[in-house]
Amino acid sequence: MPSNTKRLEGKVAIITGASRGIGKEIAVYFAKEGASLVLTARSLESLEAVSKEIAALGSQEPFLFALDVKNAEKIQEMTDKTLDKYKRIDILVNNAGITKDGLFVRMSEADWDEVLETNLKGTFLCMRAVSKIMMKQRHGKIINMASVIGLIGNAGQANYAASKAGIIALTKSVAKELGSRNVLVNAIAPGFIDTEMTQALSEETKNSILKTIPVGVFGKPADVAKVALYLASDDSNFVTGQVITVDGGMVMA
Ligand SMILES: NC(=O)c1ccc[n+]([C@@H]2O[C@H](COP(=O)([O-])OP(=O)(O)OC[C@H]3O[C@@H](n4cnc5c(N)ncnc54)[C@H](O)[C@@H]3O)[C@@H](O)[C@H]2O)c1
């Protein structure tokens, strides 16, 4: 007999970079499964569309918080307010991320720093802020958005590749530290997913990437959201320290 229980009923989930693309899709999937959501992005206005979409589903209204993931104080304020409101934090999705592509020999320190601070340090800061709470609860799921580029590297993306490889190493290390407290930490490594981030690439680049994908199509945000839902749900309660590629077979271990 199929159960009517929603997979994230009673769970509190924080999602960074939830205003568009993959983060927005994860928010919609989690809302449909009954999660209480804390959605963050750099501006509140950018979160209004996803908030309306979730309300239209008849799901619980999300708590919106303006937050730059480089700002440790704001992250602390957001976790404090989440705890005041919901009394617990079950899931953190570190999705916020940027690219600033360029050839390595011409890469400016500013572009290096901005990508590493947003993608890698931002993930570290958010994980650190929720970890103590999750350890006390003896329950928590942390999902970090890496990339296949963090596994194989990419010409023109040395900063991005380093940040995503760093996220993978961070994921495995923290999974080892927190496993005994039932705080599970995993990463998703998407391949090419059709979002505003990748729409900026030239047709020529997109066509050459397409040739490297065995299934012959680009991914959709929903393809990543479904894997995030698995990692957030009780279906993955014996899974930690893993990197799940969602890439149509582009990178095989
Ligand atoms: N699209 C892809 O093909 C692809 C592939 C591999 C990995 N990823 C990763 O998935 C994640 C989401 O990508 P996307 O394609 O949806 O990108 P996107 O550019 O559409 O969305 C990124 C989100 O992050 C937010 N963000 C950026 N900097 C921030 C900051 N300093 N503080 C808070 N929020 C910030 C943006 O506002 C936006 O909501 C990123 O981490 C990206 O690196 C994407």
The ligand as an SDF file (V2000), in Angstrom:
LIG
                    3D

 44 48  0  0  0  0  0  0  0  0999 V2000
   23.9740   24.8970  -13.8030 N   0  0  0  0  0  0  0  0  0  0  0  0
   24.9150   23.9780  -13.8630 C   0  0  0  0  0  0  0  0  0  0  0  0
   25.1790   23.3880  -14.9170 O   0  0  0  0  0  0  0  0  0  0  0  0
   25.6810   23.6000  -12.6340 C   0  0  0  0  0  0  0  0  0  0  0  0
   26.5970   22.5450  -12.7550 C   0  0  0  0  0  0  0  0  0  0  0  0
   27.3250   22.1600  -11.6480 C   0  0  0  0  0  0  0  0  0  0  0  0
   27.1310   22.8040  -10.4460 C   0  0  0  0  0  0  0  0  0  0  0  0
   26.2380   23.8360  -10.3520 N   0  0  0  0  0  0  0  0  0  0  0  0
   26.1110   24.4940   -9.0400 C   0  0  0  0  0  0  0  0  0  0  0  0
   24.7640   24.4920   -8.6240 O   0  0  0  0  0  0  0  0  0  0  0  0
   24.5240   25.6620   -7.8340 C   0  0  0  0  0  0  0  0  0  0  0  0
   23.3540   26.4230   -8.4080 C   0  0  0  0  0  0  0  0  0  0  0  0
   23.6430   26.7390   -9.7600 O   0  0  0  0  0  0  0  0  0  0  0  0
   22.5910   27.3830  -10.7820 P   0  0  0  0  0  0  0  0  0  0  0  0
   22.9420   26.8620  -12.1110 O   0  0  0  0  0  0  0  0  0  0  0  0
   21.2080   27.2360  -10.2580 O   0  0  0  0  0  0  0  0  0  0  0  0
   23.0840   28.8920  -10.7270 O   0  0  0  0  0  0  0  0  0  0  0  0
   22.2980   30.2870  -10.7370 P   0  0  0  0  0  0  0  0  0  0  0  0
   23.3120   31.3010  -11.0830 O   0  0  0  0  0  0  0  0  0  0  0  0
   21.0690   30.1780  -11.5740 O   0  0  0  0  0  0  0  0  0  0  0  0
   21.8580   30.4050   -9.2000 O   0  0  0  0  0  0  0  0  0  0  0  0
   22.8260   30.5970   -8.1980 C   0  0  0  0  0  0  0  0  0  0  0  0
   22.1460   31.0770   -6.9380 C   0  0  0  0  0  0  0  0  0  0  0  0
   23.1530   31.4030   -5.9790 O   0  0  0  0  0  0  0  0  0  0  0  0
   22.9060   32.7080   -5.4720 C   0  0  0  0  0  0  0  0  0  0  0  0
   24.1360   33.3450   -5.0110 N   0  0  0  0  0  0  0  0  0  0  0  0
   25.2550   33.6480   -5.7320 C   0  0  0  0  0  0  0  0  0  0  0  0
   26.1570   34.2430   -4.9450 N   0  0  0  0  0  0  0  0  0  0  0  0
   25.6150   34.3370   -3.7020 C   0  0  0  0  0  0  0  0  0  0  0  0
   26.0650   34.8450   -2.4690 C   0  0  0  0  0  0  0  0  0  0  0  0
   27.2790   35.4240   -2.3300 N   0  0  0  0  0  0  0  0  0  0  0  0
   25.2520   34.7520   -1.3890 N   0  0  0  0  0  0  0  0  0  0  0  0
   24.0450   34.1750   -1.5000 C   0  0  0  0  0  0  0  0  0  0  0  0
   23.5450   33.6740   -2.6440 N   0  0  0  0  0  0  0  0  0  0  0  0
   24.3270   33.7540   -3.7400 C   0  0  0  0  0  0  0  0  0  0  0  0
   22.2580   33.4330   -6.6500 C   0  0  0  0  0  0  0  0  0  0  0  0
   21.5720   34.5730   -6.2240 O   0  0  0  0  0  0  0  0  0  0  0  0
   21.3280   32.3370   -7.1700 C   0  0  0  0  0  0  0  0  0  0  0  0
   20.1560   32.2560   -6.3920 O   0  0  0  0  0  0  0  0  0  0  0  0
   25.8370   26.4630   -7.8300 C   0  0  0  0  0  0  0  0  0  0  0  0
   26.5660   26.1710   -6.6820 O   0  0  0  0  0  0  0  0  0  0  0  0
   26.5390   25.9420   -9.0660 C   0  0  0  0  0  0  0  0  0  0  0  0
   27.9360   26.0940   -8.9750 O   0  0  0  0  0  0  0  0  0  0  0  0
   25.5040   24.2420  -11.4200 C   0  0  0  0  0  0  0  0  0  0  0  0
  1  2  1  0
  2  3  2  0
  2  4  1  0
  4  5  1  0
  4 44  2  0
  5  6  2  0
  6  7  1  0
  7  8  2  0
  8  9  1  0
  8 44  1  0
  9 10  1  0
  9 42  1  0
 10 11  1  0
 11 12  1  0
 11 40  1  0
 12 13  1  0
 13 14  1  0
 14 15  2  0
 14 16  1  0
 14 17  1  0
 17 18  1  0
 18 19  2  0
 18 20  1  0
 18 21  1  0
 21 22  1  0
 22 23  1  0
 23 24  1  0
 23 38  1  0
 24 25  1  0
 25 26  1  0
 25 36  1  0
 26 27  1  0
 26 35  1  0
 27 28  2  0
 28 29  1  0
 29 30  1  0
 29 35  2  0
 30 31  1  0
 30 32  2  0
 32 33  1  0
 33 34  2  0
 34 35  1  0
 36 37  1  0
 36 38  1  0
 38 39  1  0
 40 41  1  0
 40 42  1  0
 42 43  1  0
M  CHG  2   8   1  16  -1
M  END
$$$$
